[in-house]
Amino acid sequence: MPNSPSDPARSPSGTGALAGAPEAASGETRRVTVRRKGPMLVEGPVEVELEDGSVVSSDRFQVALCTCRRSRRYPWCDTSHRDRA
């Protein structure tokens, strides 16, 4: 998958930093690009907290986050949002 992290780490919410998780320098600005009919592109590395409180992380330079919730690799986009012929 083009935007999938190689090994997503999961941990319960509220535990602080994950072991080996990417850390942003304080005050560092991240660029987020919103696409009308596609994923949200986020400059990495990133940590994403899910509804159940678990945290997934990616150390890629850019990740695509699913906004349609069709992805089998949610929260990472797998292009399931594209119209199928």
The 8 nearest C-alpha neighbors of each residue, nearest first, counted from 0:
[[1, 3, 2, 77, 4, 76, 72, 75],
 [0, 2, 3, 77, 76, 4, 62, 63],
 [3, 1, 62, 0, 63, 4, 75, 76],
 [4, 2, 0, 1, 75, 5, 62, 76],
 [3, 5, 57, 6, 7, 2, 59, 58],
 [4, 6, 3, 7, 57, 58, 59, 2],
 [5, 7, 4, 8, 57, 56, 3, 55],
 [8, 6, 55, 56, 4, 57, 5, 9],
 [9, 7, 55, 56, 6, 10, 54, 17],
 [10, 8, 54, 55, 53, 7, 11, 56],
 [9, 11, 53, 54, 12, 8, 17, 14],
 [12, 10, 53, 52, 14, 13, 54, 9],
 [13, 11, 52, 53, 14, 10, 54, 48],
 [12, 14, 15, 11, 52, 16, 10, 53],
 [15, 13, 12, 11, 16, 10, 17, 54],
 [14, 16, 13, 17, 12, 11, 18, 10],
 [17, 15, 18, 14, 20, 22, 19, 21],
 [16, 18, 20, 19, 15, 10, 14, 8],
 [19, 17, 20, 16, 8, 21, 15, 10],
 [18, 20, 17, 21, 16, 8, 22, 56],
 [21, 19, 17, 18, 22, 56, 16, 46],
 [22, 20, 44, 58, 45, 19, 23, 56],
 [21, 23, 20, 24, 44, 45, 16, 46],
 [24, 22, 25, 27, 21, 44, 26, 45],
 [23, 25, 27, 26, 22, 28, 21, 29],
 [26, 24, 27, 23, 28, 22, 29, 21],
 [25, 27, 24, 28, 23, 29, 22, 30],
 [28, 26, 24, 25, 23, 29, 30, 22],
 [27, 29, 26, 30, 25, 23, 24, 42],
 [30, 28, 42, 31, 27, 41, 43, 23],
 [29, 31, 42, 41, 32, 28, 40, 43],
 [32, 30, 41, 40, 29, 33, 42, 39],
 [31, 33, 40, 39, 41, 34, 30, 38],
 [34, 32, 39, 40, 31, 35, 38, 37],
 [33, 35, 37, 36, 38, 39, 32, 40],
 [34, 36, 37, 33, 38, 39, 66, 32],
 [37, 35, 34, 38, 80, 81, 67, 66],
 [36, 38, 34, 35, 80, 39, 66, 65],
 [39, 37, 65, 64, 63, 66, 34, 40],
 [38, 40, 33, 64, 63, 32, 34, 41],
 [41, 39, 63, 32, 31, 62, 38, 64],
 [42, 40, 31, 62, 61, 30, 43, 63],
 [43, 41, 61, 30, 60, 29, 62, 44],
 [44, 42, 60, 61, 45, 59, 41, 58],
 [43, 45, 58, 59, 57, 21, 60, 42],
 [46, 44, 43, 57, 56, 47, 58, 21],
 [45, 47, 56, 55, 54, 57, 48, 44],
 [46, 48, 55, 54, 56, 49, 45, 74],
 [47, 49, 54, 53, 52, 55, 46, 50],
 [50, 48, 52, 51, 53, 54, 47, 55],
 [49, 51, 52, 48, 53, 54, 47, 12],
 [50, 52, 49, 53, 48, 12, 11, 54],
 [53, 51, 12, 49, 50, 11, 48, 54],
 [52, 54, 11, 10, 49, 12, 51, 9],
 [53, 55, 48, 9, 47, 10, 49, 46],
 [56, 54, 9, 8, 47, 7, 46, 48],
 [57, 55, 46, 7, 45, 8, 47, 20],
 [56, 58, 4, 45, 59, 44, 7, 46],
 [57, 59, 44, 21, 43, 45, 60, 56],
 [58, 60, 61, 44, 57, 43, 62, 4],
 [59, 61, 43, 42, 44, 58, 62, 41],
 [62, 60, 42, 43, 59, 41, 40, 63],
 [63, 61, 2, 41, 40, 64, 43, 42],
 [62, 64, 40, 76, 38, 39, 2, 75],
 [65, 63, 75, 39, 76, 38, 74, 40],
 [64, 66, 76, 38, 74, 75, 67, 68],
 [65, 67, 38, 68, 64, 39, 37, 76],
 [66, 68, 69, 65, 80, 70, 38, 37],
 [67, 69, 70, 66, 65, 73, 74, 71],
 [70, 68, 67, 79, 71, 80, 65, 73],
 [71, 69, 73, 72, 77, 79, 68, 76],
 [70, 72, 73, 69, 77, 79, 76, 68],
 [71, 73, 70, 75, 74, 77, 76, 3],
 [74, 72, 75, 70, 71, 65, 76, 68],
 [73, 75, 65, 64, 72, 76, 70, 68],
 [76, 74, 73, 64, 72, 65, 63, 3],
 [75, 77, 65, 64, 63, 78, 70, 38],
 [76, 78, 70, 79, 0, 75, 72, 71],
 [79, 77, 80, 76, 81, 70, 37, 38],
 [78, 80, 81, 70, 77, 69, 76, 82],
 [81, 79, 78, 37, 67, 82, 69, 36],
 [82, 80, 79, 78, 83, 37, 36, 84],
 [83, 81, 80, 84, 79, 78, 36, 37],
 [82, 84, 81, 79, 80, 78, 69, 77],
 [83, 82, 81, 80, 79, 78, 36, 69]]
